């Protein structure tokens, strides 16, 4: 009988610990999967527009000058970096837990593009785009 309060205390403590573990697991599982996002981003124009952080950092650069990105001048990204013709273009990409960076260019041509995606509030967004054609 004298061990009953100790037993109840340990039982309550273990239940609270289990509940805390569940919360942290659920929080992690709410993070959007990058590959699913990336595929949908390149297929669905309205989804793509909803996942671009305007005003978007970066710019378009060509012979006529620099132009800031806007919803009106944005051209839909249709080709994933993995699908770019590596015989024609140089390609780089790098993924971490919260960022995805991609770049492709034609060596010595003045043509290239860079994009950066970031995980914000458990969802992926395009936050930077540089499109260069000189």
N, CA, C and O atoms as a GROMACS GRO file, in nm:
protein
  536
    1UNK      N    1   0.080  -0.118   0.000
    1UNK     CA    2   0.000   0.000   0.000
    1UNK      C    3   0.086   0.126   0.000
    1UNK      O    4   0.049   0.226  -0.062
    2UNK      N    5   0.202   0.121   0.070
    2UNK     CA    6   0.284   0.242   0.077
    2UNK      C    7   0.351   0.271  -0.058
    2UNK      O    8   0.401   0.382  -0.078
    3UNK      N    9   0.354   0.174  -0.150
    3UNK     CA   10   0.415   0.196  -0.282
    3UNK      C   11   0.313   0.246  -0.385
    3UNK      O   12   0.351   0.283  -0.496
    4UNK      N   13   0.187   0.246  -0.350
    4UNK     CA   14   0.083   0.286  -0.443
    4UNK      C   15   0.101   0.430  -0.493
    4UNK      O   16   0.092   0.452  -0.614
    5UNK      N   17   0.126   0.529  -0.407
    5UNK     CA   18   0.147   0.666  -0.457
    5UNK      C   19   0.267   0.675  -0.552
    5UNK      O   20   0.263   0.748  -0.651
    6UNK      N   21   0.373   0.602  -0.522
    6UNK     CA   22   0.491   0.601  -0.609
    6UNK      C   23   0.456   0.539  -0.744
    6UNK      O   24   0.497   0.590  -0.849
    7UNK      N   25   0.383   0.429  -0.742
    7UNK     CA   26   0.342   0.362  -0.866
    7UNK      C   27   0.254   0.454  -0.951
    7UNK      O   28   0.274   0.462  -1.073
    8UNK      N   29   0.159   0.521  -0.890
    8UNK     CA   30   0.069   0.612  -0.963
    8UNK      C   31   0.149   0.728  -1.022
    8UNK      O   32   0.124   0.768  -1.135
    9UNK      N   33   0.244   0.781  -0.946
    9UNK     CA   34   0.327   0.891  -0.996
    9UNK      C   35   0.408   0.848  -1.118
    9UNK      O   36   0.415   0.922  -1.217
   10UNK      N   37   0.468   0.731  -1.113
   10UNK     CA   38   0.545   0.680  -1.226
   10UNK      C   39   0.457   0.654  -1.348
   10UNK      O   40   0.496   0.682  -1.461
   11UNK      N   41   0.339   0.602  -1.324
   11UNK     CA   42   0.245   0.577  -1.433
   11UNK      C   43   0.206   0.708  -1.502
   11UNK      O   44   0.205   0.716  -1.625
   12UNK      N   45   0.173   0.810  -1.424
   12UNK     CA   46   0.136   0.940  -1.480
   12UNK      C   47   0.253   1.002  -1.557
   12UNK      O   48   0.234   1.057  -1.665
   13UNK      N   49   0.371   0.991  -1.502
   13UNK     CA   50   0.489   1.046  -1.568
   13UNK      C   51   0.514   0.978  -1.703
   13UNK      O   52   0.547   1.045  -1.801
   14UNK      N   53   0.498   0.848  -1.708
   14UNK     CA   54   0.520   0.777  -1.834
   14UNK      C   55   0.412   0.813  -1.937
   14UNK      O   56   0.442   0.821  -2.056
   15UNK      N   57   0.289   0.833  -1.893
   15UNK     CA   58   0.183   0.873  -1.986
   15UNK      C   59   0.209   1.012  -2.044
   15UNK      O   60   0.188   1.034  -2.163
   16UNK      N   61   0.254   1.104  -1.961
   16UNK     CA   62   0.286   1.239  -2.008
   16UNK      C   63   0.402   1.234  -2.107
   16UNK      O   64   0.399   1.304  -2.208
   17UNK      N   65   0.501   1.153  -2.080
   17UNK     CA   66   0.616   1.139  -2.171
   17UNK      C   67   0.573   1.084  -2.306
   17UNK      O   68   0.618   1.132  -2.409
   18UNK      N   69   0.487   0.985  -2.306
   18UNK     CA   70   0.438   0.928  -2.432
   18UNK      C   71   0.362   1.032  -2.512
   18UNK      O   72   0.376   1.039  -2.634
   19UNK      N   73   0.281   1.111  -2.445
   19UNK     CA   74   0.203   1.214  -2.513
   19UNK      C   75   0.295   1.319  -2.576
   19UNK      O   76   0.270   1.363  -2.688
   20UNK      N   77   0.401   1.358  -2.507
   20UNK     CA   78   0.497   1.455  -2.562
   20UNK      C   79   0.568   1.398  -2.684
   20UNK      O   80   0.589   1.470  -2.782
   21UNK      N   81   0.604   1.272  -2.681
   21UNK     CA   82   0.669   1.209  -2.795
   21UNK      C   83   0.578   1.207  -2.917
   21UNK      O   84   0.622   1.231  -3.029
   22UNK      N   85   0.450   1.179  -2.894
   22UNK     CA   86   0.354   1.177  -3.004
   22UNK      C   87   0.344   1.314  -3.070
   22UNK      O   88   0.338   1.324  -3.192
   23UNK      N   89   0.343   1.420  -2.989
   23UNK     CA   90   0.333   1.555  -3.043
   23UNK      C   91   0.451   1.587  -3.134
   23UNK      O   92   0.432   1.641  -3.242
   24UNK      N   93   0.572   1.553  -3.090
   24UNK     CA   94   0.689   1.585  -3.173
   24UNK      C   95   0.691   1.500  -3.300
   24UNK      O   96   0.736   1.547  -3.404
   25UNK      N   97   0.645   1.376  -3.293
   25UNK     CA   98   0.637   1.293  -3.413
   25UNK      C   99   0.534   1.350  -3.509
   25UNK      O  100   0.559   1.358  -3.630
   26UNK      N  101   0.417   1.391  -3.458
   26UNK     CA  102   0.314   1.448  -3.543
   26UNK      C  103   0.360   1.578  -3.607
   26UNK      O  104   0.329   1.604  -3.723
   27UNK      N  105   0.433   1.658  -3.535
   27UNK     CA  106   0.483   1.784  -3.589
   27UNK      C  107   0.576   1.757  -3.707
   27UNK      O  108   0.568   1.826  -3.808
   28UNK      N  109   0.663   1.657  -3.696
   28UNK     CA  110   0.754   1.623  -3.804
   28UNK      C  111   0.678   1.567  -3.924
   28UNK      O  112   0.716   1.593  -4.038
   29UNK      N  113   0.572   1.491  -3.900
   29UNK     CA  114   0.500   1.429  -4.011
   29UNK      C  115   0.417   1.530  -4.089
   29UNK      O  116   0.372   1.499  -4.200
   30UNK      N  117   0.395   1.649  -4.036
   30UNK     CA  118   0.321   1.753  -4.106
   30UNK      C  119   0.408   1.827  -4.207
   30UNK      O  120   0.357   1.911  -4.281
   31UNK      N  121   0.537   1.799  -4.211
   31UNK     CA  122   0.627   1.866  -4.305
   31UNK      C  123   0.600   1.811  -4.444
   31UNK      O  124   0.597   1.690  -4.466
   32UNK      N  125   0.579   1.903  -4.538
   32UNK     CA  126   0.550   1.864  -4.676
   32UNK      C  127   0.670   1.793  -4.738
   32UNK      O  128   0.784   1.839  -4.726
   33UNK      N  129   0.645   1.684  -4.804
   33UNK     CA  130   0.748   1.609  -4.874
   33UNK      C  131   0.796   1.689  -4.995
   33UNK      O  132   0.714   1.733  -5.076
   34UNK      N  133   0.927   1.709  -5.007
   34UNK     CA  134   0.979   1.793  -5.115
   34UNK      C  135   0.949   1.735  -5.252
   34UNK      O  136   0.905   1.808  -5.341
   35UNK      N  137   0.972   1.608  -5.273
   35UNK     CA  138   0.955   1.549  -5.406
   35UNK      C  139   0.810   1.559  -5.455
   35UNK      O  140   0.786   1.585  -5.573
   36UNK      N  141   0.715   1.538  -5.365
   36UNK     CA  142   0.573   1.553  -5.403
   36UNK      C  143   0.544   1.697  -5.440
   36UNK      O  144   0.479   1.725  -5.541
   37UNK      N  145   0.592   1.790  -5.358
   37UNK     CA  146   0.576   1.933  -5.387
   37UNK      C  147   0.637   1.968  -5.522
   37UNK      O  148   0.574   2.033  -5.605
   38UNK      N  149   0.761   1.924  -5.545
   38UNK     CA  150   0.837   1.961  -5.664
   38UNK      C  151   0.769   1.910  -5.792
   38UNK      O  152   0.766   1.980  -5.893
   39UNK      N  153   0.715   1.790  -5.786
   39UNK     CA  154   0.643   1.735  -5.901
   39UNK      C  155   0.517   1.817  -5.930
   39UNK      O  156   0.493   1.855  -6.044
   40UNK      N  157   0.438   1.844  -5.827
   40UNK     CA  158   0.315   1.922  -5.845
   40UNK      C  159   0.347   2.064  -5.890
   40UNK      O  160   0.275   2.120  -5.973
   41UNK      N  161   0.454   2.122  -5.837
   41UNK     CA  162   0.495   2.258  -5.872
   41UNK      C  163   0.519   2.272  -6.022
   41UNK      O  164   0.487   2.376  -6.080
   42UNK      N  165   0.574   2.170  -6.084
   42UNK     CA  166   0.606   2.176  -6.226
   42UNK      C  167   0.491   2.132  -6.317
   42UNK      O  168   0.500   2.145  -6.439
   43UNK      N  169   0.383   2.081  -6.260
   43UNK     CA  170   0.269   2.034  -6.340
   43UNK      C  171   0.147   2.125  -6.332
   43UNK      O  172   0.069   2.132  -6.426
   44UNK      N  173   0.131   2.194  -6.220
   44UNK     CA  174   0.007   2.267  -6.192
   44UNK      C  175   0.037   2.417  -6.178
   44UNK      O  176   0.097   2.460  -6.080
   45UNK      N  177  -0.006   2.495  -6.277
   45UNK     CA  178   0.028   2.638  -6.279
   45UNK      C  179  -0.031   2.714  -6.160
   45UNK      O  180   0.038   2.798  -6.103
   46UNK      N  181  -0.154   2.686  -6.123
   46UNK     CA  182  -0.212   2.760  -6.010
   46UNK      C  183  -0.142   2.722  -5.879
   46UNK      O  184  -0.122   2.807  -5.793
   47UNK      N  185  -0.106   2.595  -5.865
   47UNK     CA  186  -0.030   2.554  -5.747
   47UNK      C  187   0.106   2.625  -5.746
   47UNK      O  188   0.149   2.675  -5.642
   48UNK      N  189   0.171   2.629  -5.861
   48UNK     CA  190   0.301   2.695  -5.870
   48UNK      C  191   0.290   2.841  -5.826
   48UNK      O  192   0.372   2.888  -5.747
   49UNK      N  193   0.191   2.911  -5.876
   49UNK     CA  194   0.175   3.053  -5.841
   49UNK      C  195   0.148   3.070  -5.691
   49UNK      O  196   0.190   3.169  -5.631
   50UNK      N  197   0.079   2.975  -5.632
   50UNK     CA  198   0.049   2.984  -5.488
   50UNK      C  199   0.171   2.956  -5.402
   50UNK      O  200   0.172   2.988  -5.283
   51UNK      N  201   0.276   2.896  -5.461
   51UNK     CA  202   0.395   2.860  -5.385
   51UNK      C  203   0.517   2.942  -5.424
   51UNK      O  204   0.630   2.899  -5.403
   52UNK      N  205   0.495   3.059  -5.480
   52UNK     CA  206   0.603   3.154  -5.506
   52UNK      C  207   0.586   3.270  -5.411
   52UNK      O  208   0.478   3.328  -5.403
   53UNK      N  209   0.691   3.303  -5.339
   53UNK     CA  210   0.687   3.413  -5.242
   53UNK      C  211   0.712   3.545  -5.315
   53UNK      O  212   0.826   3.588  -5.330
   54UNK      N  213   0.602   3.608  -5.360
   54UNK     CA  214   0.613   3.741  -5.422
   54UNK      C  215   0.610   3.846  -5.312
   54UNK      O  216   0.534   3.830  -5.216
   55UNK      N  217   0.688   3.952  -5.321
   55UNK     CA  218   0.784   3.980  -5.428
   55UNK      C  219   0.901   3.882  -5.421
   55UNK      O  220   0.965   3.866  -5.318
   56UNK      N  221   0.925   3.818  -5.534
   56UNK     CA  222   1.028   3.715  -5.544
   56UNK      C  223   1.166   3.778  -5.554
   56UNK      O  224   1.188   3.871  -5.632
   57UNK      N  225   1.259   3.728  -5.474
   57UNK     CA  226   1.398   3.774  -5.484
   57UNK      C  227   1.455   3.728  -5.618
   57UNK      O  228   1.412   3.627  -5.673
   58UNK      N  229   1.552   3.804  -5.668
   58UNK     CA  230   1.614   3.769  -5.795
   58UNK      C  231   1.560   3.857  -5.906
   58UNK      O  232   1.493   3.957  -5.880
   59UNK      N  233   1.589   3.818  -6.031
   59UNK     CA  234   1.547   3.900  -6.145
   59UNK      C  235   1.569   3.825  -6.275
   59UNK      O  236   1.630   3.719  -6.279
   60UNK      N  237   1.516   3.885  -6.382
   60UNK     CA  238   1.544   3.840  -6.518
   60UNK      C  239   1.647   3.937  -6.572
   60UNK      O  240   1.634   4.058  -6.556
   61UNK      N  241   1.750   3.885  -6.637
   61UNK     CA  242   1.855   3.969  -6.694
   61UNK      C  243   1.869   3.933  -6.841
   61UNK      O  244   1.889   3.817  -6.876
   62UNK      N  245   1.860   4.036  -6.928
   62UNK     CA  246   1.887   4.015  -7.070
   62UNK      C  247   1.950   4.142  -7.126
   62UNK      O  248   1.984   4.233  -7.051
   63UNK      N  249   1.966   4.149  -7.260
   63UNK     CA  250   2.034   4.264  -7.321
   63UNK      C  251   1.965   4.396  -7.290
   63UNK      O  252   2.031   4.500  -7.286
   64UNK      N  253   1.835   4.394  -7.268
   64UNK     CA  254   1.762   4.518  -7.242
   64UNK      C  255   1.769   4.562  -7.096
   64UNK      O  256   1.724   4.671  -7.063
   65UNK      N  257   1.825   4.480  -7.008
   65UNK     CA  258   1.841   4.519  -6.868
   65UNK      C  259   1.788   4.416  -6.771
   65UNK      O  260   1.766   4.300  -6.805
   66UNK      N  261   1.768   4.463  -6.647
   66UNK     CA  262   1.720   4.378  -6.538
   66UNK      C  263   1.571   4.403  -6.516
   66UNK      O  264   1.526   4.518  -6.521
   67UNK      N  265   1.498   4.298  -6.490
   67UNK     CA  266   1.355   4.310  -6.462
   67UNK      C  267   1.324   4.230  -6.336
   67UNK      O  268   1.359   4.112  -6.326
   68UNK      N  269   1.258   4.293  -6.240
   68UNK     CA  270   1.215   4.224  -6.118
   68UNK      C  271   1.099   4.131  -6.153
   68UNK      O  272   1.020   4.159  -6.242
   69UNK      N  273   1.091   4.021  -6.081
   69UNK     CA  274   0.982   3.926  -6.101
   69UNK      C  275   0.851   3.980  -6.046
   69UNK      O  276   0.849   4.048  -5.943
   70UNK      N  277   0.743   3.949  -6.114
   70UNK     CA  278   0.608   3.981  -6.064
   70UNK      C  279   0.515   3.867  -6.106
   70UNK      O  280   0.553   3.782  -6.186
   71UNK      N  281   0.395   3.867  -6.053
   71UNK     CA  282   0.298   3.765  -6.094
   71UNK      C  283   0.266   3.778  -6.242
   71UNK      O  284   0.235   3.678  -6.308
   72UNK      N  285   0.272   3.899  -6.294
   72UNK     CA  286   0.237   3.924  -6.434
   72UNK      C  287   0.344   3.874  -6.531
   72UNK      O  288   0.311   3.830  -6.641
   73UNK      N  289   0.472   3.880  -6.493
   73UNK     CA  290   0.577   3.840  -6.588
   73UNK      C  291   0.637   3.701  -6.560
   73UNK      O  292   0.729   3.658  -6.629
   74UNK      N  293   0.584   3.633  -6.461
   74UNK     CA  294   0.637   3.500  -6.426
   74UNK      C  295   0.601   3.400  -6.535
   74UNK      O  296   0.485   3.394  -6.578
   75UNK      N  297   0.698   3.322  -6.580
   75UNK     CA  298   0.676   3.214  -6.676
   75UNK      C  299   0.681   3.081  -6.601
   75UNK      O  300   0.775   3.055  -6.525
   76UNK      N  301   0.582   3.000  -6.621
   76UNK     CA  302   0.573   2.874  -6.546
   76UNK      C  303   0.697   2.787  -6.569
   76UNK      O  304   0.742   2.767  -6.682
   77UNK      N  305   0.750   2.736  -6.459
   77UNK     CA  306   0.858   2.638  -6.466
   77UNK      C  307   0.794   2.502  -6.495
   77UNK      O  308   0.709   2.456  -6.420
   78UNK      N  309   0.836   2.439  -6.605
   78UNK     CA  310   0.774   2.312  -6.645
   78UNK      C  311   0.868   2.193  -6.636
   78UNK      O  312   0.823   2.079  -6.623
   79UNK      N  313   0.999   2.218  -6.644
   79UNK     CA  314   1.096   2.108  -6.647
   79UNK      C  315   1.169   2.100  -6.514
   79UNK      O  316   1.230   2.197  -6.469
   80UNK      N  317   1.162   1.983  -6.451
   80UNK     CA  318   1.235   1.962  -6.326
   80UNK      C  319   1.384   1.955  -6.356
   80UNK      O  320   1.424   1.913  -6.465
   81UNK      N  321   1.465   1.994  -6.261
   81UNK     CA  322   1.610   1.997  -6.279
   81UNK      C  323   1.663   1.858  -6.316
   81UNK      O  324   1.762   1.847  -6.389
   82UNK      N  325   1.600   1.754  -6.266
   82UNK     CA  326   1.645   1.617  -6.294
   82UNK      C  327   1.625   1.579  -6.440
   82UNK      O  328   1.691   1.488  -6.492
   83UNK      N  329   1.532   1.649  -6.508
   83UNK     CA  330   1.496   1.614  -6.646
   83UNK      C  331   1.563   1.702  -6.752
   83UNK      O  332   1.539   1.683  -6.871
   84UNK      N  333   1.646   1.795  -6.710
   84UNK     CA  334   1.714   1.884  -6.805
   84UNK      C  335   1.820   1.805  -6.882
   84UNK      O  336   1.888   1.719  -6.825
   85UNK      N  337   1.833   1.834  -7.010
   85UNK     CA  338   1.929   1.766  -7.098
   85UNK      C  339   2.072   1.799  -7.054
   85UNK      O  340   2.121   1.910  -7.077
   86UNK      N  341   2.138   1.704  -6.992
   86UNK     CA  342   2.272   1.727  -6.937
   86UNK      C  343   2.381   1.727  -7.044
   86UNK      O  344   2.496   1.761  -7.014
   87UNK      N  345   2.346   1.691  -7.165
   87UNK     CA  346   2.442   1.702  -7.276
   87UNK      C  347   2.450   1.847  -7.324
   87UNK      O  348   2.554   1.892  -7.371
   88UNK      N  349   2.340   1.917  -7.312
   88UNK     CA  350   2.332   2.056  -7.359
   88UNK      C  351   2.363   2.156  -7.248
   88UNK      O  352   2.425   2.260  -7.273
   89UNK      N  353   2.322   2.126  -7.126
   89UNK     CA  354   2.335   2.218  -7.013
   89UNK      C  355   2.424   2.160  -6.903
   89UNK      O  356   2.430   2.038  -6.885
   90UNK      N  357   2.491   2.247  -6.832
   90UNK     CA  358   2.556   2.210  -6.706
   90UNK      C  359   2.447   2.220  -6.600
   90UNK      O  360   2.364   2.311  -6.604
   91UNK      N  361   2.448   2.128  -6.506
   91UNK     CA  362   2.341   2.121  -6.406
   91UNK      C  363   2.401   2.102  -6.267
   91UNK      O  364   2.492   2.021  -6.248
   92UNK      N  365   2.348   2.177  -6.170
   92UNK     CA  366   2.384   2.159  -6.029
   92UNK      C  367   2.256   2.164  -5.947
   92UNK      O  368   2.166   2.242  -5.978
   93UNK      N  369   2.248   2.082  -5.845
   93UNK     CA  370   2.141   2.097  -5.747
   93UNK      C  371   2.187   2.040  -5.614
   93UNK      O  372   2.271   1.950  -5.608
   94UNK      N  373   2.128   2.095  -5.509
   94UNK     CA  374   2.168   2.056  -5.374
   94UNK      C  375   2.047   2.069  -5.283
   94UNK      O  376   1.978   2.171  -5.284
   95UNK      N  377   2.022   1.965  -5.204
   95UNK     CA  378   1.909   1.968  -5.112
   95UNK      C  379   1.957   1.951  -4.969
   95UNK      O  380   2.044   1.870  -4.939
   96UNK      N  381   1.897   2.030  -4.880
   96UNK     CA  382   1.915   2.011  -4.736
   96UNK      C  383   1.775   1.991  -4.677
   96UNK      O  384   1.677   1.981  -4.750
   97UNK      N  385   1.766   1.987  -4.545
   97UNK     CA  386   1.635   1.968  -4.480
   97UNK      C  387   1.538   2.080  -4.514
   97UNK      O  388   1.418   2.056  -4.528
   98UNK      N  389   1.590   2.202  -4.528
   98UNK     CA  390   1.499   2.316  -4.544
   98UNK      C  391   1.522   2.399  -4.670
   98UNK      O  392   1.456   2.501  -4.688
   99UNK      N  393   1.614   2.358  -4.757
   99UNK     CA  394   1.636   2.432  -4.881
   99UNK      C  395   1.663   2.336  -4.997
   99UNK      O  396   1.710   2.223  -4.978
  100UNK      N  397   1.633   2.384  -5.116
  100UNK     CA  398   1.669   2.313  -5.238
  100UNK      C  399   1.717   2.419  -5.335
  100UNK      O  400   1.645   2.514  -5.366
  101UNK      N  401   1.840   2.402  -5.384
  101UNK     CA  402   1.901   2.498  -5.477
  101UNK      C  403   1.924   2.425  -5.608
  101UNK      O  404   1.973   2.312  -5.610
  102UNK      N  405   1.890   2.492  -5.718
  102UNK     CA  406   1.917   2.433  -5.849
  102UNK      C  407   1.969   2.540  -5.944
  102UNK      O  408   1.931   2.657  -5.936
  103UNK      N  409   2.056   2.496  -6.034
  103UNK     CA  410   2.117   2.587  -6.130
  103UNK      C  411   2.144   2.509  -6.258
  103UNK      O  412   2.187   2.393  -6.254
  104UNK      N  413   2.119   2.573  -6.372
  104UNK     CA  414   2.160   2.516  -6.500
  104UNK      C  415   2.206   2.628  -6.590
  104UNK      O  416   2.157   2.741  -6.581
  105UNK      N  417   2.301   2.597  -6.680
  105UNK     CA  418   2.357   2.698  -6.767
  105UNK      C  419   2.423   2.633  -6.887
  105UNK      O  420   2.451   2.513  -6.887
  106UNK      N  421   2.446   2.716  -6.991
  106UNK     CA  422   2.523   2.672  -7.106
  106UNK      C  423   2.659   2.739  -7.093
  106UNK      O  424   2.670   2.861  -7.092
  107UNK      N  425   2.761   2.658  -7.084
  107UNK     CA  426   2.898   2.705  -7.063
  107UNK      C  427   2.937   2.812  -7.166
  107UNK      O  428   2.923   2.791  -7.286
  108UNK      N  429   2.984   2.928  -7.116
  108UNK     CA  430   3.036   3.035  -7.200
  108UNK      C  431   2.934   3.107  -7.286
  108UNK      O  432   2.971   3.175  -7.382
  109UNK      N  433   2.805   3.093  -7.254
  109UNK     CA  434   2.702   3.150  -7.341
  109UNK      C  435   2.633   3.274  -7.285
  109UNK      O  436   2.571   3.350  -7.361
  110UNK      N  437   2.642   3.297  -7.155
  110UNK     CA  438   2.564   3.405  -7.094
  110UNK      C  439   2.422   3.363  -7.060
  110UNK      O  440   2.342   3.445  -7.016
  111UNK      N  441   2.391   3.234  -7.081
  111UNK     CA  442   2.258   3.183  -7.049
  111UNK      C  443   2.266   3.094  -6.926
  111UNK      O  444   2.351   3.006  -6.917
  112UNK      N  445   2.175   3.119  -6.831
  112UNK     CA  446   2.168   3.034  -6.713
  112UNK      C  447   2.052   3.072  -6.624
  112UNK      O  448   1.992   3.178  -6.641
  113UNK      N  449   2.022   2.986  -6.529
  113UNK     CA  450   1.913   3.012  -6.435
  113UNK      C  451   1.945   2.947  -6.301
  113UNK      O  452   2.005   2.839  -6.295
  114UNK      N  453   1.904   3.015  -6.194
  114UNK     CA  454   1.922   2.963  -6.058
  114UNK      C  455   1.790   2.979  -5.985
  114UNK      O  456   1.720   3.079  -6.002
  115UNK      N  457   1.757   2.881  -5.903
  115UNK     CA  458   1.634   2.887  -5.824
  115UNK      C  459   1.662   2.831  -5.685
  115UNK      O  460   1.742   2.740  -5.667
  116UNK      N  461   1.594   2.890  -5.585
  116UNK     CA  462   1.608   2.839  -5.448
  116UNK      C  463   1.468   2.823  -5.388
  116UNK      O  464   1.386   2.915  -5.389
  117UNK      N  465   1.445   2.705  -5.336
  117UNK     CA  466   1.321   2.674  -5.266
  117UNK      C  467   1.354   2.664  -5.117
  117UNK      O  468   1.462   2.618  -5.080
  118UNK      N  469   1.260   2.707  -5.033
  118UNK     CA  470   1.279   2.697  -4.888
  118UNK      C  471   1.154   2.640  -4.823
  118UNK      O  472   1.042   2.661  -4.869
  119UNK      N  473   1.176   2.569  -4.714
  119UNK     CA  474   1.068   2.515  -4.634
  119UNK      C  475   1.027   2.622  -4.534
  119UNK      O  476   1.104   2.658  -4.445
  120UNK      N  477   0.905   2.673  -4.548
  120UNK     CA  478   0.854   2.779  -4.461
  120UNK      C  479   0.722   2.732  -4.400
  120UNK      O  480   0.628   2.699  -4.473
  121UNK      N  481   0.714   2.727  -4.269
  121UNK     CA  482   0.593   2.679  -4.200
  121UNK      C  483   0.549   2.542  -4.253
  121UNK      O  484   0.431   2.518  -4.277
  122UNK      N  485   0.647   2.454  -4.270
  122UNK     CA  486   0.626   2.314  -4.312
  122UNK      C  487   0.579   2.297  -4.456
  122UNK      O  488   0.535   2.189  -4.494
  123UNK      N  489   0.587   2.405  -4.537
  123UNK     CA  490   0.552   2.396  -4.679
  123UNK      C  491   0.666   2.454  -4.762
  123UNK      O  492   0.735   2.546  -4.718
  124UNK      N  493   0.684   2.399  -4.882
  124UNK     CA  494   0.791   2.444  -4.971
  124UNK      C  495   0.745   2.560  -5.057
  124UNK      O  496   0.632   2.563  -5.106
  125UNK      N  497   0.836   2.659  -5.075
  125UNK     CA  498   0.809   2.776  -5.157
  125UNK      C  499   0.932   2.810  -5.241
  125UNK      O  500   1.046   2.786  -5.199
  126UNK      N  501   0.908   2.864  -5.359
  126UNK     CA  502   1.016   2.923  -5.438
  126UNK      C  503   1.038   3.062  -5.383
  126UNK      O  504   0.945   3.143  -5.377
  127UNK      N  505   1.162   3.093  -5.342
  127UNK     CA  506   1.191   3.222  -5.280
  127UNK      C  507   1.292   3.305  -5.359
  127UNK      O  508   1.311   3.423  -5.330
  128UNK      N  509   1.358   3.243  -5.458
  128UNK     CA  510   1.460   3.315  -5.535
  128UNK      C  511   1.465   3.258  -5.677
  128UNK      O  512   1.461   3.137  -5.697
  129UNK      N  513   1.475   3.349  -5.774
  129UNK     CA  514   1.490   3.306  -5.914
  129UNK      C  515   1.575   3.407  -5.989
  129UNK      O  516   1.549   3.527  -5.985
  130UNK      N  517   1.678   3.359  -6.056
  130UNK     CA  518   1.762   3.441  -6.143
  130UNK      C  519   1.760   3.375  -6.280
  130UNK      O  520   1.800   3.259  -6.295
  131UNK      N  521   1.714   3.450  -6.378
  131UNK     CA  522   1.707   3.400  -6.516
  131UNK      C  523   1.791   3.494  -6.601
  131UNK      O  524   1.759   3.612  -6.614
  132UNK      N  525   1.897   3.441  -6.658
  132UNK     CA  526   1.994   3.525  -6.730
  132UNK      C  527   2.007   3.479  -6.874
  132UNK      O  528   2.029   3.361  -6.901
  133UNK      N  529   1.994   3.575  -6.967
  133UNK     CA  530   2.009   3.544  -7.109
  133UNK      C  531   2.076   3.664  -7.176
  133UNK      O  532   2.009   3.751  -7.231
  134UNK      N  533   2.208   3.666  -7.172
  134UNK     CA  534   2.284   3.779  -7.228
  134UNK      C  535   2.347   3.745  -7.361
  134UNK      O  536   2.414   3.829  -7.421
   0.00000   0.00000   0.00000
